[in-house]
Amino acid sequence: MKIACITPSRIPSNTANSIQVMKVSQALAQIGHDVRLWTPGAQKHPWSELSATYGLTTPFEVTWQSSQPAFKRYDLSLTALNAAAAWRADLVYTWLPQVSLLALMRKMPVVLEVHDRPTGRFGPWLLRQTVKNTGKKRIAVITHALAKVLQKEFRLVIRPDDLVIAPNGVDLERFEALPEPHVARAQLGLPVEPITAVYTGHLYAGRGIELVFGLAKAFPQVNFLLVGGNSDSVESSRRAAAAAGLQNITFTGFIPNQRLPLFQSAGDILLMPYGRVIAGSSGGNSADICSPMKMFEYLATGRAILCSDLPVFHEVLNEQNTAFCQVDELESWIAGLTRLIREPDIINRLGLQAKIDAQRYNWKARASAILRNLD
């Protein structure tokens, strides 16, 4: 099929939304479809830059479309949809409810990905109208928890044939031949000997960075590697660590997705210290409905995961592949990390099971499941 992907995310950028869009678009191309992506912006970027930033191997066409912030992406929706129609797209794949509704009104089949509660003045209405439309469509919701929220809070009744629960995924092939932790640390120029706990991702509120600081103070014999974050948040966190006298924390700043598996493989233990309130790049709180991409990358890395015990994570994680700690409670995390350090067999067992369980969550299988019966 000719699939027109239309996203509000700027490409390239280091936001999770933009990474997810590029992984989804690549997966659609990898399973044999002709993919074109429309994204806001005026400057074109070469594929070599996009490939390095997002860790991509299969090219697809990207078109940057001028969009004025004052129009809240409605101008992008119209111009990109017109371009998709002129291209004679067989399917519109989007993260914008206004695009999905307009496409359905044009009798074009649609996939709408829903990652959060609809917001804004018109967001709930647009999503409701998309759901009610009788056209050929698929609503891809990232967690069962979010599907329940849409039903309960927004009174949306999505027909079973129109709904698919689609957790995020991982490029499994990029995690197939990772080095052992001490080898990865040597390759990255990091201290080889100490046990290393790795956190990857942004340093937004709710990501548990303060908790990592508490662990670093309690475990001076452990090296903590924090990978990612924008320049301002990284600098702020560096100053806070220095003020607290923490010398066993290393900040890398932003790392292109292409290199991320090596940094994750440098950890004996991978940290997911999410709080009860998780803010994204545009704010809000997704703690009860989220599907973090790092969760699937961590599984594929094949390391022990130490994770906040948020109910939504149990849709993917379990006690065979993850060690859970109480949310926002430092003493629980100290106890959890102590147990892993004292019992390396648990680290090995959790890592082996994580690697096995990751096989269920690859981007290509996700794309095929979403498109089933739409082609």
C-alpha positions in Angstrom: 0.0 0.0 0.0 0.9 3.6 -0.3 0.8 4.9 3.2 0.8 8.6 4.0 2.1 9.3 7.6 1.2 12.7 9.0 2.8 13.8 12.3 2.8 17.0 14.4 6.3 16.0 15.7 9.3 18.0 14.4 11.8 15.8 12.6 14.6 15.6 13.6 14.4 16.2 17.3 15.2 14.2 20.4 11.6 14.0 21.8 10.2 10.6 22.4 7.2 11.4 20.1 9.5 12.1 17.2 11.5 8.9 17.8 8.3 6.9 17.9 7.1 8.4 14.6 10.3 7.5 12.8 10.3 4.0 14.2 6.7 3.4 13.1 7.3 4.8 9.7 10.4 2.7 9.2 8.5 -0.4 10.3 5.7 0.2 7.8 8.4 0.5 5.1 10.1 -2.7 6.3 7.0 -4.8 5.9 6.7 -3.8 2.3 4.7 -0.6 2.0 5.5 2.6 0.2 5.8 5.2 3.0 5.9 9.0 2.9 6.0 11.0 6.0 4.8 14.6 6.3 6.2 16.6 9.2 6.2 20.3 10.2 9.2 22.4 9.2 10.8 24.3 6.4 14.3 22.9 6.3 15.1 19.6 4.6 17.5 17.1 6.3 19.5 14.4 4.5 18.7 10.7 5.2 22.2 10.2 6.6 21.3 12.7 9.4 18.0 11.1 10.1 19.5 7.6 10.1 22.1 8.5 12.7 19.7 10.4 14.9 17.0 7.7 15.0 19.0 4.5 14.4 17.2 3.8 11.1 18.3 1.3 8.4 15.3 1.3 5.9 14.8 4.6 4.1 11.5 6.3 3.3 10.5 9.7 2.0 10.1 12.6 4.4 8.5 15.9 3.4 8.8 19.0 5.6 5.6 21.1 5.4 5.4 24.7 6.5 3.2 25.1 9.6 2.4 28.2 11.7 2.3 27.5 15.5 -0.7 29.8 15.8 -2.8 27.4 13.7 -2.0 24.5 16.1 -1.1 22.1 13.2 -4.5 22.5 11.5 -2.7 24.1 8.5 -0.4 21.1 8.4 -3.3 18.8 8.6 -5.0 20.3 5.5 -1.9 20.7 3.4 -0.4 17.3 4.2 -3.7 15.6 3.6 -4.1 17.3 0.3 -0.6 16.2 -0.7 -1.4 12.6 0.4 -4.6 12.6 -1.7 -2.7 13.9 -4.7 -0.2 11.1 -4.2 -3.1 8.7 -4.2 -2.4 7.3 -0.8 -4.2 4.1 0.0 -4.1 4.8 3.8 -3.5 7.8 6.1 -1.5 7.0 9.2 -1.5 9.8 11.8 -1.2 10.9 15.3 -3.5 13.9 14.8 -7.2 13.4 15.4 -8.1 16.3 13.0 -6.2 14.5 10.2 -8.0 11.2 10.9 -11.4 12.9 10.9 -10.7 14.9 7.7 -9.4 11.8 6.0 -12.4 9.7 6.9 -14.7 12.5 5.6 -12.8 12.0 2.3 -13.5 8.3 2.4 -9.8 7.5 3.0 -8.9 4.6 5.3 -7.2 5.8 8.5 -5.0 4.6 11.3 -5.0 7.0 14.3 -2.4 6.3 17.1 -3.6 7.5 20.5 -0.9 7.9 23.2 -2.6 10.1 25.7 -5.8 11.7 26.8 -7.2 14.0 24.2 -6.5 17.6 25.1 -7.3 21.1 24.1 -10.6 22.7 23.2 -11.4 20.4 20.3 -9.3 17.3 21.0 -12.0 15.2 22.7 -14.6 16.2 20.1 -12.3 15.3 17.2 -11.4 11.9 18.7 -15.1 11.3 19.4 -16.1 12.1 15.8 -13.3 9.9 14.5 -14.5 7.0 16.6 -18.2 7.5 15.5 -17.4 7.7 11.8 -18.3 4.6 10.0 -15.4 4.7 7.5 -12.6 2.2 7.4 -10.3 2.9 10.3 -8.1 1.5 13.1 -7.6 3.2 16.5 -4.2 2.1 17.8 -4.0 2.7 21.6 -0.7 2.1 23.3 -2.0 0.5 26.5 -5.1 -1.3 27.9 -5.1 1.3 30.6 -5.4 4.1 28.1 -8.2 2.3 26.3 -10.1 2.1 29.7 -9.5 5.8 30.3 -10.9 6.7 26.9 -14.0 4.7 27.6 -14.5 5.9 31.2 -13.4 9.5 31.2 -14.4 10.4 27.6 -17.3 7.9 27.1 -15.8 6.6 23.9 -17.1 3.3 22.7 -14.7 2.0 20.1 -15.9 -0.9 18.0 -13.8 -4.0 18.6 -12.9 -4.3 14.9 -11.6 -0.7 15.0 -9.5 -1.0 18.1 -6.0 -2.5 18.5 -3.9 -2.3 21.7 -0.4 -1.5 20.3 2.4 -1.1 22.9 5.5 0.5 21.6 8.3 -1.7 20.3 12.0 -2.1 19.7 14.4 -2.7 16.8 15.4 -6.2 17.9 18.1 -6.6 15.2 20.0 -3.7 16.8 20.2 -5.6 20.1 21.3 -9.0 18.9 25.0 -8.9 19.3 25.6 -6.5 22.3 28.8 -6.9 24.3 28.9 -7.9 27.9 28.6 -4.9 30.3 32.3 -4.6 31.2 33.2 -4.8 27.5 30.7 -2.1 26.6 32.1 0.1 29.3 35.6 -0.3 28.0 34.5 0.6 24.5 32.8 3.7 25.8 35.8 4.7 28.0 33.9 4.2 31.2 35.2 2.7 34.5 35.1 -1.1 33.8 35.2 -2.6 37.3 32.4 -1.1 39.4 28.8 -2.4 39.0 27.1 0.1 36.8 23.4 1.1 36.8 22.2 2.9 33.7 19.3 5.2 33.1 18.5 6.4 29.6 16.0 9.1 28.6 15.0 12.6 29.4 15.4 14.2 32.7 11.9 15.7 32.9 9.9 15.8 36.1 8.7 12.4 37.2 11.5 10.5 35.7 13.1 9.7 39.1 16.4 11.6 38.8 16.2 12.7 42.4 15.8 9.1 43.4 18.9 8.1 41.3 20.8 10.8 43.3 19.6 9.1 46.5 20.8 5.7 45.3 24.2 7.2 44.2 24.6 8.5 47.8 23.7 5.2 49.3 25.9 3.1 46.9 29.2 4.9 46.4 30.7 1.7 45.1 28.2 1.7 42.2 28.7 3.8 39.1 25.5 5.5 37.8 25.4 6.4 34.1 22.6 8.8 33.0 22.2 8.8 29.3 20.2 11.5 27.5 18.5 14.8 28.4 18.5 18.2 26.8 21.4 20.5 27.5 19.7 22.6 30.1 18.4 19.7 32.1 21.7 17.9 31.9 23.6 21.0 33.1 21.2 21.5 36.0 21.5 17.9 37.0 25.3 18.0 36.9 25.3 21.1 39.2 22.9 19.3 41.6 25.1 16.2 41.7 28.2 18.3 42.3 26.5 20.2 45.1 25.5 16.9 46.7 29.1 15.7 46.5 28.2 12.8 44.2 31.2 11.6 42.3 29.8 8.3 41.0 27.3 9.8 38.5 28.2 10.3 34.9 26.0 12.4 32.5 26.4 11.8 28.8 23.9 14.3 27.5 22.0 13.5 24.3 23.1 10.4 22.5 21.8 9.6 19.0 19.5 6.7 19.0 21.9 4.8 16.7 24.4 4.5 19.6 21.9 4.0 22.4 22.0 0.1 22.5 25.8 0.2 23.4 25.2 2.6 26.3 22.3 0.5 27.6 24.4 -2.6 27.3 27.1 -1.0 29.5 24.7 -1.4 32.5 24.6 -4.4 34.8 21.3 -3.0 35.9 18.9 -0.7 34.0 16.8 1.8 35.9 13.2 2.9 35.4 12.5 5.1 38.4 9.3 6.7 37.2 7.3 8.7 39.7 3.5 8.9 40.3 3.5 12.0 38.0 5.3 11.6 34.7 5.6 14.8 32.6 6.4 14.6 28.9 7.9 17.2 26.5 4.6 19.0 26.4 3.6 18.5 30.1 0.7 16.5 31.4 0.8 13.3 33.4 1.0 9.9 31.7 1.9 7.8 34.8 -1.3 5.7 34.5 -1.4 5.1 30.8 2.2 5.2 29.3 4.2 2.8 27.3 7.8 4.1 27.4 10.0 3.0 24.5 12.9 2.5 26.9 11.0 -0.3 28.6 11.2 -2.4 25.4 14.8 -1.4 24.7 15.7 -2.4 28.2 14.1 -5.8 27.7 16.0 -6.3 24.4 19.3 -5.4 26.0 19.0 -8.4 28.2 19.9 -6.8 31.6 18.2 -6.8 34.9 15.6 -4.0 35.2 14.9 -2.2 38.4 11.6 -0.4 37.9 8.9 1.6 39.7 5.8 -0.5 40.5 3.3 1.4 38.4 0.3 -0.7 37.4 0.5 0.1 33.7 4.0 -1.4 33.4 2.6 -4.8 34.3 1.0 -4.9 30.9 4.5 -5.7 29.7 6.8 -6.4 32.7 6.5 -9.0 35.3 8.4 -10.5 38.3 10.3 -12.9 36.0 11.9 -10.1 33.9 11.9 -7.2 36.3 12.6 -6.3 40.0 9.9 -3.8 41.2 10.3 -1.1 43.8 7.7 1.1 45.4 7.1 4.4 43.5 9.0 7.4 44.8 10.2 5.5 47.9 14.0 5.6 48.2 14.2 3.0 50.9 12.4 0.5 48.7 14.9 1.3 45.9 17.8 0.9 48.2 16.5 -2.5 49.2 15.9 -3.5 45.6 19.4 -2.5 44.5 21.0 -4.1 47.5 19.3 -7.5 46.7 20.5 -7.4 43.1 24.1 -6.5 44.1 24.2 -9.3 46.7 22.6 -11.9 44.4 24.1 -11.7 40.9 22.2 -14.9 40.0 19.0 -12.8 40.1 20.6 -10.2 37.8 21.4 -13.0 35.3 18.0 -14.6 35.6 16.1 -11.4 35.1 18.3 -10.4 32.1 17.8 -13.7 30.3 14.0 -13.6 30.7 13.9 -10.0 29.6 15.7 -10.9 26.4 13.2 -13.7 25.7 10.2 -11.5 26.4 11.5 -8.7 24.2 10.8 -10.8 21.1 7.1 -10.1 21.4 7.6 -6.3 21.0 9.3 -5.6 17.7 8.2 -2.6 15.6 7.5 -4.7 12.4 5.1 -7.1 14.2 3.4 -4.1 15.7 2.9 -2.5 12.3 1.5 -5.7 10.9 -1.0 -6.1 13.8 -2.2 -2.5 13.4 -2.7 -2.9 9.6 -4.4 -6.3 9.8 -7.5 -6.4 7.5 -7.0 -2.8 6.5 -5.1 -3.6 3.3 
